[in-house]
Amino acid sequence: MPSLSLCFITFILLLGKVQCRVLKLNSLDNNQLLNISYGIDQVSNNQEHGPPLVSSSGKTCEQVYGVFPCANNIAGYIFLIVVCQYLLNTGESLISRGSKTLFNILGTGIFGATVFQILMTLPRIVMVIASGISASKEKAQFQISSGISTTVGATVFNLTLMWGICLICGTKNMTDKPDFQPEESSPFKRLKGLRDTGVTIDKETSYTAGIMLLSLIPFVLVQPVTVFNSFLGRRILIFITLVVSLILLVSYFLYQVLDPWMQERSLEYSKYENLLAGFLHHVQRHARGKLINEEGQPDIDVIKRLFHETDRDADKCLTLAELENLILEMQSGKVVDVDKDYAIYKILNSFDKNSDKIIQEEEFVEGCKKWIEEAAQLAQSDDSSSKRILRKAVEKYTQKQRDEIAEIEHIMARLLKHVQTQALEAEHLVKDDGTPNIERIREIFHQYDFDGNNAITKPELEELIGSVKFGEVEINREDTVKKVLRDFDRNGNDIIDEEEFVHGMTRWLNEAISVTKCPDKKRAIDDYDKIKWSEVDKIVYEVEKEGEINYKFLTWTFNKSVLQVLLGIAIMTLCAKPLVISIEDLSDAMGIPSFLIPFVMVPLALNARMAIAAIFPASQKSSITASLTFSEIYGGVIMNNIMGMATLLAVVCIKDLRWDYSAEVLIILVVCSVIGLLAFFSTTYPLWTCLLAFSLYPFSIVLFYLLECVFGWA
């Protein structure tokens, strides 16, 4: 993209005549004026001050912010548009990379529900704010129209061209027939393929499309504003719509905070993309061979070579420790941020077919073949550094939390499981009818009554607790003994006699059966342990995650991402107004409709990179990745609609502008309604629907032209 822009700029320079501003300085010696020019000096010698550049239409060339250059001919306008567009792309890319990295670091929550959503929509919103808020009322009226056209054009592009391209790339056979049928080659059979092939998405994607339809409420409210003849009536309706838009925006943020499933899908989308990129880079760096052979298939020998390099103990299987080393090596490659815990989970989920927590050589080969085929289409990115997680900084805090969560319920769940494991060779603690096995409980009591005094003392109970494995949680043994003794000792003599032991064990067995509600009562102990200790694991994970996030604020990756976002915002804010002015000048000079460039050309340039990135997950022909791709499209449109409308109405109220945007509103209503209704009521997108989406794009352009240029809606 940069090279194409550079070539285009060079071509324009060869064709166009360049005129530049003359700088005048006073000589210190003789008080004479010195003329300094970057090019052609058209200033007469007898003039004290040179006149400003004037275009053929009589319009004065004015520098924006006193820094940006200006032009007075078509070639100059095109040059400025290309340069500003390139800078806007750079700013948008910085915001996108920085915000996605921050989202990967901070995860779901307030940031994912609010700041991340705003940052991803900001590039198009800045076009509206920067282009009109600082201009006079007369100039703002037109300049905001260009900004709105760009925002509307981006939404139309996403729901038509990008939507259709993703559908084509992700299409697969939706019937029981095999994908390849050479005998069916007639035109009728090919047309039949438009119905039998397509994309299947999940219910959550349909829900996102439904929210997209709800985001059209402000558009429906404001559309009849031109019906009101009185100025006051229009202002009241615009203000009501602004309030509704803000309420919808806040409600959308709160909904994602309280029920963050949409954030989790976006985070999954980003993490999966990063993992594939990091995995492919690591394979290419360490396999010492080409991943794809001459036949165009993954090279099995190269994959096996990587497996043996990763298999440190040469036992022909990859353990969790070896997988962790693999992820650490991927992180050291500094290509993308790969979350270690997520990567291990995802690799096991994709590679480990028999769920034994280890990966055999055959499983590794098959998994690599699948991932290489998917990741081969992903462009490598070297924009973010590797993520380093240091848990030692919060180790003491985490240890304190672990001690506090080891309550009696968790202790007894693990104690029952330990006793049950010891009893397997004899009899089960629970009978076939679901009642506690009293005889077996008494046998266990005598097993741990080492001195045979018919009572379990503190040292004996401590010995029993010490033999129980509590996993990664290091409990305080003395406190645990006190808790168990307090729970079992009914008469307060600091020992547990046989009847107290039987009563306590029976009570906890009944508790386990009651909580788990297992049809097979003998499985109640194992299920009870899983239920209670999954709560512990979740708390430990959240404690570690909180400490980890606090530490990440000090890392270079976090600070670099913040700087990228700030720099991107600054670039887009400064370049938006010059771009809009250049578009206005070019439209006037060429006599073309003023909406054409901001509605068509600018959104194409701004969204081209995002469209290319969306093709990768869609092309995996997986229902999950297809759902994530279309959810991202719908989520972007939701924020575009709500934020865009709220911003537009706010600027109209602040600048006291007249309402000239009914054409843009109608186009949004038509395109979003057609695609939104299709996506909301169906979980399958047949291939023929891409033709519908593609046709909506030229239809929108023609409709926009008719409304503005023929019917005079502007």
Helices and strands as residue ranges (DSSP letters): H 2-15, E 22-26, E 33-37, G 64-66, H 74-106, H 110-110, I 111-115, H 116-132, H 137-157, I 158-162, H 163-170, E 172-173, H 187-196, E 197-200, H 203-214, H 217-222, G 223-227, H 231-258, H 261-286, H 300-310, E 317-318, H 320-332, H 340-351, E 359-360, H 361-375, G 392-394, H 395-405, H 408-423, H 438-448, E 455-456, H 458-466, H 477-488, E 496-497, H 498-516, G 521-523, H 524-552, H 556-590, H 596-596, I 597-601, H 602-618, H 623-655, H 662-681, E 684-686, H 688-705, I 706-710
